[in-house]
Amino acid sequence: NIDVYPNPVSNTLNIKGTPVDAEVEVFSLNGKKHLSGVINANNYLDVSSLQSGLYLLKIKSKETTSFKKFIKN
C-alpha cells in the first residue's frame, strides 16, 4: 500500500511503501509530464519546482504501477 504525504505539499513529497527501485513520474491533469526519476533512498521527491495545482504521481516498479493524486501549494 503506497502513501504520499503531506498532501497538500509545498516542497518535499514523502512516498511510503514503494520498492527502492521504483520509478516515478509527475503529470499535470492535462497529461503533461513535469518530473521523472527514481525514488531515492530517503523515499521523497522534490516538487518545489512545480507550480501550484493538482498533479498525478505515477509510481512504477517491476511488479506494479500505482497512481496517486497530490496538491502542490
PyMOL Python script that loads the backbone (N, CA, C, O; Angstrom):
from pymol import cmd

cmd.read_pdbstr("""\
ATOM      1  N   ASN A   1       0.842  -1.171   0.000  1.00  0.00           N
ATOM      2  CA  ASN A   1       0.000   0.000   0.000  1.00  0.00           C
ATOM      3  C   ASN A   1       0.897   1.247   0.000  1.00  0.00           C
ATOM      4  O   ASN A   1       1.709   1.425   0.908  1.00  0.00           O
ATOM      5  N   ILE A   2       0.752   2.094  -1.000  1.00  0.00           N
ATOM      6  CA  ILE A   2       1.584   3.272  -1.159  1.00  0.00           C
ATOM      7  C   ILE A   2       0.868   4.484  -0.592  1.00  0.00           C
ATOM      8  O   ILE A   2      -0.326   4.677  -0.821  1.00  0.00           O
ATOM      9  N   ASP A   3       1.616   5.310   0.161  1.00  0.00           N
ATOM     10  CA  ASP A   3       1.064   6.514   0.756  1.00  0.00           C
ATOM     11  C   ASP A   3       1.962   7.690   0.394  1.00  0.00           C
ATOM     12  O   ASP A   3       3.186   7.572   0.445  1.00  0.00           O
ATOM     13  N   VAL A   4       1.366   8.826   0.026  1.00  0.00           N
ATOM     14  CA  VAL A   4       2.121  10.048  -0.244  1.00  0.00           C
ATOM     15  C   VAL A   4       1.638  11.122   0.724  1.00  0.00           C
ATOM     16  O   VAL A   4       0.436  11.280   0.940  1.00  0.00           O
ATOM     17  N   TYR A   5       2.583  11.860   1.305  1.00  0.00           N
ATOM     18  CA  TYR A   5       2.254  12.895   2.280  1.00  0.00           C
ATOM     19  C   TYR A   5       3.395  13.893   2.342  1.00  0.00           C
ATOM     20  O   TYR A   5       4.503  13.547   1.933  1.00  0.00           O
ATOM     21  N   PRO A   6       3.196  15.098   2.825  1.00  0.00           N
ATOM     22  CA  PRO A   6       1.902  15.695   3.153  1.00  0.00           C
ATOM     23  C   PRO A   6       1.133  16.012   1.885  1.00  0.00           C
ATOM     24  O   PRO A   6       1.713  16.146   0.808  1.00  0.00           O
ATOM     25  N   ASN A   7      -0.133  16.125   2.019  1.00  0.00           N
ATOM     26  CA  ASN A   7      -0.986  16.445   0.882  1.00  0.00           C
ATOM     27  C   ASN A   7      -2.071  17.403   1.365  1.00  0.00           C
ATOM     28  O   ASN A   7      -3.000  16.971   2.048  1.00  0.00           O
ATOM     29  N   PRO A   8      -1.984  18.660   1.038  1.00  0.00           N
ATOM     30  CA  PRO A   8      -1.125  19.325   0.049  1.00  0.00           C
ATOM     31  C   PRO A   8       0.337  19.430   0.498  1.00  0.00           C
ATOM     32  O   PRO A   8       0.653  19.375   1.687  1.00  0.00           O
ATOM     33  N   VAL A   9       1.214  19.584  -0.500  1.00  0.00           N
ATOM     34  CA  VAL A   9       2.656  19.614  -0.274  1.00  0.00           C
ATOM     35  C   VAL A   9       3.215  20.955  -0.753  1.00  0.00           C
ATOM     36  O   VAL A   9       2.693  21.569  -1.684  1.00  0.00           O
ATOM     37  N   SER A  10       4.293  21.394  -0.090  1.00  0.00           N
ATOM     38  CA  SER A  10       4.959  22.626  -0.519  1.00  0.00           C
ATOM     39  C   SER A  10       6.235  22.323  -1.301  1.00  0.00           C
ATOM     40  O   SER A  10       6.402  22.800  -2.424  1.00  0.00           O
ATOM     41  N   ASN A  11       7.142  21.529  -0.712  1.00  0.00           N
ATOM     42  CA  ASN A  11       8.438  21.287  -1.346  1.00  0.00           C
ATOM     43  C   ASN A  11       8.820  19.816  -1.471  1.00  0.00           C
ATOM     44  O   ASN A  11       9.309  19.395  -2.519  1.00  0.00           O
ATOM     45  N   THR A  12       8.606  19.030  -0.423  1.00  0.00           N
ATOM     46  CA  THR A  12       9.068  17.649  -0.392  1.00  0.00           C
ATOM     47  C   THR A  12       7.898  16.697  -0.192  1.00  0.00           C
ATOM     48  O   THR A  12       7.219  16.741   0.835  1.00  0.00           O
ATOM     49  N   LEU A  13       7.668  15.842  -1.171  1.00  0.00           N
ATOM     50  CA  LEU A  13       6.604  14.845  -1.110  1.00  0.00           C
ATOM     51  C   LEU A  13       7.218  13.525  -0.650  1.00  0.00           C
ATOM     52  O   LEU A  13       8.087  12.971  -1.324  1.00  0.00           O
ATOM     53  N   ASN A  14       6.767  13.026   0.494  1.00  0.00           N
ATOM     54  CA  ASN A  14       7.233  11.746   1.016  1.00  0.00           C
ATOM     55  C   ASN A  14       6.413  10.621   0.395  1.00  0.00           C
ATOM     56  O   ASN A  14       5.196  10.736   0.252  1.00  0.00           O
ATOM     57  N   ILE A  15       7.082   9.543   0.031  1.00  0.00           N
ATOM     58  CA  ILE A  15       6.432   8.407  -0.612  1.00  0.00           C
ATOM     59  C   ILE A  15       6.740   7.171   0.218  1.00  0.00           C
ATOM     60  O   ILE A  15       7.895   6.754   0.305  1.00  0.00           O
ATOM     61  N   LYS A  16       5.727   6.587   0.822  1.00  0.00           N
ATOM     62  CA  LYS A  16       5.905   5.451   1.725  1.00  0.00           C
ATOM     63  C   LYS A  16       5.317   4.196   1.099  1.00  0.00           C
ATOM     64  O   LYS A  16       4.234   4.241   0.517  1.00  0.00           O
ATOM     65  N   GLY A  17       6.023   3.077   1.215  1.00  0.00           N
ATOM     66  CA  GLY A  17       5.514   1.792   0.762  1.00  0.00           C
ATOM     67  C   GLY A  17       5.913   1.400  -0.643  1.00  0.00           C
ATOM     68  O   GLY A  17       5.271   0.544  -1.252  1.00  0.00           O
ATOM     69  N   THR A  18       6.969   2.012  -1.173  1.00  0.00           N
ATOM     70  CA  THR A  18       7.421   1.690  -2.527  1.00  0.00           C
ATOM     71  C   THR A  18       8.742   0.941  -2.495  1.00  0.00           C
ATOM     72  O   THR A  18       9.535   1.138  -1.575  1.00  0.00           O
ATOM     73  N   PRO A  19       8.995   0.086  -3.479  1.00  0.00           N
ATOM     74  CA  PRO A  19      10.318  -0.536  -3.592  1.00  0.00           C
ATOM     75  C   PRO A  19      11.369   0.533  -3.880  1.00  0.00           C
ATOM     76  O   PRO A  19      11.057   1.551  -4.498  1.00  0.00           O
ATOM     77  N   VAL A  20      12.584   0.321  -3.449  1.00  0.00           N
ATOM     78  CA  VAL A  20      13.634   1.318  -3.603  1.00  0.00           C
ATOM     79  C   VAL A  20      13.963   1.594  -5.073  1.00  0.00           C
ATOM     80  O   VAL A  20      14.478   2.667  -5.389  1.00  0.00           O
ATOM     81  N   ASP A  21      13.682   0.663  -5.965  1.00  0.00           N
ATOM     82  CA  ASP A  21      13.993   0.847  -7.388  1.00  0.00           C
ATOM     83  C   ASP A  21      12.825   1.422  -8.190  1.00  0.00           C
ATOM     84  O   ASP A  21      12.879   1.458  -9.419  1.00  0.00           O
ATOM     85  N   ALA A  22      11.787   1.865  -7.515  1.00  0.00           N
ATOM     86  CA  ALA A  22      10.597   2.351  -8.218  1.00  0.00           C
ATOM     87  C   ALA A  22      10.902   3.639  -8.988  1.00  0.00           C
ATOM     88  O   ALA A  22      11.644   4.504  -8.523  1.00  0.00           O
ATOM     89  N   GLU A  23      10.312   3.734 -10.165  1.00  0.00           N
ATOM     90  CA  GLU A  23      10.426   4.941 -10.974  1.00  0.00           C
ATOM     91  C   GLU A  23       9.177   5.783 -10.767  1.00  0.00           C
ATOM     92  O   GLU A  23       8.082   5.247 -10.599  1.00  0.00           O
ATOM     93  N   VAL A  24       9.342   7.097 -10.780  1.00  0.00           N
ATOM     94  CA  VAL A  24       8.207   7.993 -10.589  1.00  0.00           C
ATOM     95  C   VAL A  24       8.137   9.004 -11.724  1.00  0.00           C
ATOM     96  O   VAL A  24       9.150   9.408 -12.295  1.00  0.00           O
ATOM     97  N   GLU A  25       6.903   9.397 -12.030  1.00  0.00           N
ATOM     98  CA  GLU A  25       6.651  10.453 -12.994  1.00  0.00           C
ATOM     99  C   GLU A  25       5.523  11.307 -12.431  1.00  0.00           C
ATOM    100  O   GLU A  25       4.586  10.792 -11.821  1.00  0.00           O
ATOM    101  N   VAL A  26       5.620  12.614 -12.641  1.00  0.00           N
ATOM    102  CA  VAL A  26       4.590  13.545 -12.185  1.00  0.00           C
ATOM    103  C   VAL A  26       3.968  14.195 -13.410  1.00  0.00           C
ATOM    104  O   VAL A  26       4.660  14.754 -14.261  1.00  0.00           O
ATOM    105  N   PHE A  27       2.641  14.109 -13.479  1.00  0.00           N
ATOM    106  CA  PHE A  27       1.881  14.666 -14.594  1.00  0.00           C
ATOM    107  C   PHE A  27       0.878  15.687 -14.082  1.00  0.00           C
ATOM    108  O   PHE A  27       0.321  15.525 -12.996  1.00  0.00           O
ATOM    109  N   SER A  28       0.646  16.741 -14.864  1.00  0.00           N
ATOM    110  CA  SER A  28      -0.495  17.609 -14.589  1.00  0.00           C
ATOM    111  C   SER A  28      -1.731  16.906 -15.149  1.00  0.00           C
ATOM    112  O   SER A  28      -1.613  15.933 -15.894  1.00  0.00           O
ATOM    113  N   LEU A  29      -2.898  17.394 -14.792  1.00  0.00           N
ATOM    114  CA  LEU A  29      -4.118  16.699 -15.214  1.00  0.00           C
ATOM    115  C   LEU A  29      -4.370  16.782 -16.717  1.00  0.00           C
ATOM    116  O   LEU A  29      -5.199  16.040 -17.242  1.00  0.00           O
ATOM    117  N   ASN A  30      -3.669  17.671 -17.416  1.00  0.00           N
ATOM    118  CA  ASN A  30      -3.809  17.715 -18.876  1.00  0.00           C
ATOM    119  C   ASN A  30      -2.867  16.742 -19.581  1.00  0.00           C
ATOM    120  O   ASN A  30      -2.817  16.699 -20.810  1.00  0.00           O
ATOM    121  N   GLY A  31      -2.101  15.941 -18.776  1.00  0.00           N
ATOM    122  CA  GLY A  31      -1.248  14.902 -19.345  1.00  0.00           C
ATOM    123  C   GLY A  31       0.195  15.289 -19.557  1.00  0.00           C
ATOM    124  O   GLY A  31       0.988  14.457 -19.998  1.00  0.00           O
ATOM    125  N   LYS A  32       0.568  16.529 -19.256  1.00  0.00           N
ATOM    126  CA  LYS A  32       1.949  16.974 -19.449  1.00  0.00           C
ATOM    127  C   LYS A  32       2.842  16.422 -18.337  1.00  0.00           C
ATOM    128  O   LYS A  32       2.519  16.545 -17.155  1.00  0.00           O
ATOM    129  N   LYS A  33       3.968  15.811 -18.722  1.00  0.00           N
ATOM    130  CA  LYS A  33       4.921  15.283 -17.746  1.00  0.00           C
ATOM    131  C   LYS A  33       5.803  16.424 -17.245  1.00  0.00           C
ATOM    132  O   LYS A  33       6.378  17.173 -18.034  1.00  0.00           O
ATOM    133  N   HIS A  34       5.901  16.544 -15.912  1.00  0.00           N
ATOM    134  CA  HIS A  34       6.687  17.617 -15.312  1.00  0.00           C
ATOM    135  C   HIS A  34       7.966  17.120 -14.660  1.00  0.00           C
ATOM    136  O   HIS A  34       8.984  17.811 -14.708  1.00  0.00           O
ATOM    137  N   LEU A  35       7.943  15.946 -14.055  1.00  0.00           N
ATOM    138  CA  LEU A  35       9.111  15.380 -13.381  1.00  0.00           C
ATOM    139  C   LEU A  35       9.178  13.887 -13.648  1.00  0.00           C
ATOM    140  O   LEU A  35       8.152  13.248 -13.883  1.00  0.00           O
ATOM    141  N   SER A  36      10.384  13.329 -13.612  1.00  0.00           N
ATOM    142  CA  SER A  36      10.541  11.879 -13.677  1.00  0.00           C
ATOM    143  C   SER A  36      11.871  11.513 -13.039  1.00  0.00           C
ATOM    144  O   SER A  36      12.791  12.327 -12.969  1.00  0.00           O
ATOM    145  N   GLY A  37      11.953  10.280 -12.580  1.00  0.00           N
ATOM    146  CA  GLY A  37      13.182   9.823 -11.966  1.00  0.00           C
ATOM    147  C   GLY A  37      12.961   8.569 -11.151  1.00  0.00           C
ATOM    148  O   GLY A  37      11.930   7.908 -11.271  1.00  0.00           O
ATOM    149  N   VAL A  38      13.938   8.246 -10.319  1.00  0.00           N
ATOM    150  CA  VAL A  38      13.881   7.078  -9.456  1.00  0.00           C
ATOM    151  C   VAL A  38      13.764   7.575  -8.025  1.00  0.00           C
ATOM    152  O   VAL A  38      14.410   8.553  -7.647  1.00  0.00           O
ATOM    153  N   ILE A  39      12.936   6.899  -7.224  1.00  0.00           N
ATOM    154  CA  ILE A  39      12.788   7.280  -5.826  1.00  0.00           C
ATOM    155  C   ILE A  39      14.125   7.079  -5.128  1.00  0.00           C
ATOM    156  O   ILE A  39      14.743   6.021  -5.249  1.00  0.00           O
ATOM    157  N   ASN A  40      14.569   8.099  -4.397  1.00  0.00           N
ATOM    158  CA  ASN A  40      15.861   7.988  -3.719  1.00  0.00           C
ATOM    159  C   ASN A  40      15.738   7.163  -2.450  1.00  0.00           C
ATOM    160  O   ASN A  40      14.636   6.773  -2.064  1.00  0.00           O
ATOM    161  N   ALA A  41      16.845   6.901  -1.812  1.00  0.00           N
ATOM    162  CA  ALA A  41      16.873   6.040  -0.620  1.00  0.00           C
ATOM    163  C   ALA A  41      16.063   6.612   0.537  1.00  0.00           C
ATOM    164  O   ALA A  41      15.631   5.867   1.415  1.00  0.00           O
ATOM    165  N   ASN A  42      15.853   7.930   0.547  1.00  0.00           N
ATOM    166  CA  ASN A  42      15.077   8.568   1.615  1.00  0.00           C
ATOM    167  C   ASN A  42      13.581   8.588   1.320  1.00  0.00           C
ATOM    168  O   ASN A  42      12.799   9.095   2.125  1.00  0.00           O
ATOM    169  N   ASN A  43      13.176   8.043   0.178  1.00  0.00           N
ATOM    170  CA  ASN A  43      11.762   7.939  -0.208  1.00  0.00           C
ATOM    171  C   ASN A  43      11.044   9.282  -0.261  1.00  0.00           C
ATOM    172  O   ASN A  43       9.935   9.422   0.255  1.00  0.00           O
ATOM    173  N   TYR A  44      11.676  10.259  -0.881  1.00  0.00           N
ATOM    174  CA  TYR A  44      10.986  11.525  -1.088  1.00  0.00           C
ATOM    175  C   TYR A  44      11.251  12.051  -2.486  1.00  0.00           C
ATOM    176  O   TYR A  44      12.186  11.631  -3.167  1.00  0.00           O
ATOM    177  N   LEU A  45      10.398  12.984  -2.894  1.00  0.00           N
ATOM    178  CA  LEU A  45      10.503  13.604  -4.207  1.00  0.00           C
ATOM    179  C   LEU A  45      10.448  15.106  -4.023  1.00  0.00           C
ATOM    180  O   LEU A  45       9.534  15.617  -3.375  1.00  0.00           O
ATOM    181  N   ASP A  46      11.413  15.824  -4.585  1.00  0.00           N
ATOM    182  CA  ASP A  46      11.436  17.284  -4.510  1.00  0.00           C
ATOM    183  C   ASP A  46      10.474  17.839  -5.558  1.00  0.00           C
ATOM    184  O   ASP A  46      10.708  17.699  -6.758  1.00  0.00           O
ATOM    185  N   VAL A  47       9.398  18.465  -5.101  1.00  0.00           N
ATOM    186  CA  VAL A  47       8.395  19.025  -6.011  1.00  0.00           C
ATOM    187  C   VAL A  47       8.375  20.550  -5.939  1.00  0.00           C
ATOM    188  O   VAL A  47       7.413  21.180  -6.378  1.00  0.00           O
ATOM    189  N   SER A  48       9.432  21.146  -5.389  1.00  0.00           N
ATOM    190  CA  SER A  48       9.469  22.594  -5.202  1.00  0.00           C
ATOM    191  C   SER A  48       9.411  23.361  -6.519  1.00  0.00           C
ATOM    192  O   SER A  48       8.997  24.520  -6.533  1.00  0.00           O
ATOM    193  N   SER A  49       9.815  22.743  -7.619  1.00  0.00           N
ATOM    194  CA  SER A  49       9.820  23.429  -8.919  1.00  0.00           C
ATOM    195  C   SER A  49       8.441  23.460  -9.578  1.00  0.00           C
ATOM    196  O   SER A  49       8.242  24.176 -10.559  1.00  0.00           O
ATOM    197  N   LEU A  50       7.499  22.698  -9.053  1.00  0.00           N
ATOM    198  CA  LEU A  50       6.163  22.652  -9.649  1.00  0.00           C
ATOM    199  C   LEU A  50       5.348  23.889  -9.279  1.00  0.00           C
ATOM    200  O   LEU A  50       5.507  24.443  -8.192  1.00  0.00           O
ATOM    201  N   GLN A  51       4.478  24.313 -10.187  1.00  0.00           N
ATOM    202  CA  GLN A  51       3.541  25.385  -9.884  1.00  0.00           C
ATOM    203  C   GLN A  51       2.403  24.826  -9.044  1.00  0.00           C
ATOM    204  O   GLN A  51       2.191  23.614  -9.013  1.00  0.00           O
ATOM    205  N   SER A  52       1.677  25.689  -8.370  1.00  0.00           N
ATOM    206  CA  SER A  52       0.531  25.254  -7.569  1.00  0.00           C
ATOM    207  C   SER A  52      -0.500  24.578  -8.452  1.00  0.00           C
ATOM    208  O   SER A  52      -0.742  25.005  -9.581  1.00  0.00           O
ATOM    209  N   GLY A  53      -1.115  23.504  -7.924  1.00  0.00           N
ATOM    210  CA  GLY A  53      -2.145  22.806  -8.677  1.00  0.00           C
ATOM    211  C   GLY A  53      -2.261  21.354  -8.273  1.00  0.00           C
ATOM    212  O   GLY A  53      -1.611  20.900  -7.331  1.00  0.00           O
ATOM    213  N   LEU A  54      -3.108  20.624  -9.007  1.00  0.00           N
ATOM    214  CA  LEU A  54      -3.357  19.209  -8.768  1.00  0.00           C
ATOM    215  C   LEU A  54      -2.515  18.394  -9.744  1.00  0.00           C
ATOM    216  O   LEU A  54      -2.484  18.681 -10.940  1.00  0.00           O
ATOM    217  N   TYR A  55      -1.834  17.376  -9.224  1.00  0.00           N
ATOM    218  CA  TYR A  55      -0.934  16.547 -10.026  1.00  0.00           C
ATOM    219  C   TYR A  55      -1.212  15.067  -9.800  1.00  0.00           C
ATOM    220  O   TYR A  55      -1.801  14.668  -8.795  1.00  0.00           O
ATOM    221  N   LEU A  56      -0.773  14.268 -10.762  1.00  0.00           N
ATOM    222  CA  LEU A  56      -0.890  12.822 -10.690  1.00  0.00           C
ATOM    223  C   LEU A  56       0.519  12.238 -10.629  1.00  0.00           C
ATOM    224  O   LEU A  56       1.359  12.532 -11.480  1.00  0.00           O
ATOM    225  N   LEU A  57       0.768  11.412  -9.619  1.00  0.00           N
ATOM    226  CA  LEU A  57       2.053  10.760  -9.430  1.00  0.00           C
ATOM    227  C   LEU A  57       1.930   9.313  -9.885  1.00  0.00           C
ATOM    228  O   LEU A  57       1.098   8.562  -9.376  1.00  0.00           O
ATOM    229  N   LYS A  58       2.766   8.926 -10.849  1.00  0.00           N
ATOM    230  CA  LYS A  58       2.808   7.542 -11.338  1.00  0.00           C
ATOM    231  C   LYS A  58       4.019   6.876 -10.704  1.00  0.00           C
ATOM    232  O   LYS A  58       5.140   7.369 -10.833  1.00  0.00           O
ATOM    233  N   ILE A  59       3.798   5.757 -10.020  1.00  0.00           N
ATOM    234  CA  ILE A  59       4.858   5.019  -9.347  1.00  0.00           C
ATOM    235  C   ILE A  59       4.927   3.635  -9.975  1.00  0.00           C
ATOM    236  O   ILE A  59       3.983   2.852  -9.869  1.00  0.00           O
ATOM    237  N   LYS A  60       6.041   3.335 -10.630  1.00  0.00           N
ATOM    238  CA  LYS A  60       6.162   2.077 -11.372  1.00  0.00           C
ATOM    239  C   LYS A  60       7.352   1.275 -10.838  1.00  0.00           C
ATOM    240  O   LYS A  60       8.487   1.752 -10.809  1.00  0.00           O
ATOM    241  N   SER A  61       7.056   0.046 -10.421  1.00  0.00           N
ATOM    242  CA  SER A  61       8.113  -0.880 -10.024  1.00  0.00           C
ATOM    243  C   SER A  61       8.065  -2.075 -10.966  1.00  0.00           C
ATOM    244  O   SER A  61       7.253  -2.101 -11.892  1.00  0.00           O
ATOM    245  N   LYS A  62       8.914  -3.050 -10.743  1.00  0.00           N
ATOM    246  CA  LYS A  62       8.915  -4.241 -11.592  1.00  0.00           C
ATOM    247  C   LYS A  62       7.600  -5.001 -11.492  1.00  0.00           C
ATOM    248  O   LYS A  62       7.169  -5.636 -12.454  1.00  0.00           O
ATOM    249  N   GLU A  63       6.960  -4.933 -10.316  1.00  0.00           N
ATOM    250  CA  GLU A  63       5.738  -5.712 -10.080  1.00  0.00           C
ATOM    251  C   GLU A  63       4.439  -4.959 -10.372  1.00  0.00           C
ATOM    252  O   GLU A  63       3.480  -5.548 -10.869  1.00  0.00           O
ATOM    253  N   THR A  64       4.405  -3.663 -10.066  1.00  0.00           N
ATOM    254  CA  THR A  64       3.142  -2.924 -10.143  1.00  0.00           C
ATOM    255  C   THR A  64       3.337  -1.504 -10.650  1.00  0.00           C
ATOM    256  O   THR A  64       4.448  -0.975 -10.695  1.00  0.00           O
ATOM    257  N   THR A  65       2.214  -0.911 -11.029  1.00  0.00           N
ATOM    258  CA  THR A  65       2.150   0.518 -11.338  1.00  0.00           C
ATOM    259  C   THR A  65       0.995   1.100 -10.547  1.00  0.00           C
ATOM    260  O   THR A  65      -0.121   0.582 -10.588  1.00  0.00           O
ATOM    261  N   SER A  66       1.267   2.191  -9.820  1.00  0.00           N
ATOM    262  CA  SER A  66       0.257   2.836  -8.995  1.00  0.00           C
ATOM    263  C   SER A  66       0.175   4.307  -9.353  1.00  0.00           C
ATOM    264  O   SER A  66       1.131   4.893  -9.861  1.00  0.00           O
ATOM    265  N   PHE A  67      -0.981   4.894  -9.080  1.00  0.00           N
ATOM    266  CA  PHE A  67      -1.189   6.313  -9.310  1.00  0.00           C
ATOM    267  C   PHE A  67      -1.720   6.949  -8.037  1.00  0.00           C
ATOM    268  O   PHE A  67      -2.583   6.381  -7.367  1.00  0.00           O
ATOM    269  N   LYS A  68      -1.206   8.131  -7.701  1.00  0.00           N
ATOM    270  CA  LYS A  68      -1.663   8.895  -6.547  1.00  0.00           C
ATOM    271  C   LYS A  68      -1.820  10.356  -6.974  1.00  0.00           C
ATOM    272  O   LYS A  68      -0.999  10.888  -7.722  1.00  0.00           O
ATOM    273  N   LYS A  69      -2.886  10.996  -6.487  1.00  0.00           N
ATOM    274  CA  LYS A  69      -3.072  12.422  -6.718  1.00  0.00           C
ATOM    275  C   LYS A  69      -2.497  13.188  -5.542  1.00  0.00           C
ATOM    276  O   LYS A  69      -2.558  12.738  -4.398  1.00  0.00           O
ATOM    277  N   PHE A  70      -1.929  14.370  -5.846  1.00  0.00           N
ATOM    278  CA  PHE A  70      -1.497  15.256  -4.784  1.00  0.00           C
ATOM    279  C   PHE A  70      -1.671  16.707  -5.216  1.00  0.00           C
ATOM    280  O   PHE A  70      -1.734  17.017  -6.405  1.00  0.00           O
ATOM    281  N   ILE A  71      -1.748  17.585  -4.222  1.00  0.00           N
ATOM    282  CA  ILE A  71      -1.921  19.010  -4.456  1.00  0.00           C
ATOM    283  C   ILE A  71      -0.622  19.709  -4.096  1.00  0.00           C
ATOM    284  O   ILE A  71      -0.081  19.500  -3.010  1.00  0.00           O
ATOM    285  N   LYS A  72      -0.122  20.536  -5.000  1.00  0.00           N
ATOM    286  CA  LYS A  72       1.070  21.348  -4.740  1.00  0.00           C
ATOM    287  C   LYS A  72       0.604  22.748  -4.365  1.00  0.00           C
ATOM    288  O   LYS A  72      -0.129  23.389  -5.118  1.00  0.00           O
ATOM    289  N   ASN A  73       1.037  23.221  -3.187  1.00  0.00           N
ATOM    290  CA  ASN A  73       0.703  24.589  -2.739  1.00  0.00           C
ATOM    291  C   ASN A  73       1.554  25.605  -3.453  1.00  0.00           C
ATOM    292  O   ASN A  73       1.418  26.804  -3.209  1.00  0.00           O
TER     293      ASN A  73
END
""", "prot")
cmd.dss("prot")
cmd.show_as("cartoon", "prot")
cmd.util.cbc("prot")
cmd.orient("prot")
